[in-house]
Amino acid sequence: MNSLTGNMRFQNKVVLVTGASRGIGAACAHRFAREGAKVVVHYLNNFAAAEGVAKSIRAEGGEAALVQADLADLSQIDRFVDAAAQAFGGLHILVNNAGVAKVGAIETIEPDQFHHQFAVNVGSMLFATVN
């Protein structure tokens, strides 16, 4: 029984939120949980922060699982989406929240930085969605 205070419009839905260990992603994860969803919290390398989000969802009566992946590595996308779906037996909603940005003058962006940003911000979103 979910004791969270929401309208439960996402009850029995499984939601994967990328970049959910902090900021907007964490807020999205909490909101979906409050509305009855089982939430898969994605993180890159901050397990403690991601586990904190999941623990807080569970403490409020929700269900949460963790999945780690480097979204810049497109070869990890299939494994990442499959792991998320296996956590609760399916996947209904994907929130493509994770993103990276090089801050500074455009002429200072190196090709490897551009490719990394493109892989995370566009490639992962595309390939996770079509998976």
Buried (B, 14 or more C-beta within 10 A) or exposed (E): EBEBEBEEEBEEBBBBBBBBBBEBBBBBBBBBBBBBBBBBBBBBEEEEBBBBBBEBBBEBEBBBBBBBBBBBBBEBBEEBBEBBBEBBEEBBBBBBBBBBEEEEEEEEEEEEBEEBBEBBBEBBBEBBEEB
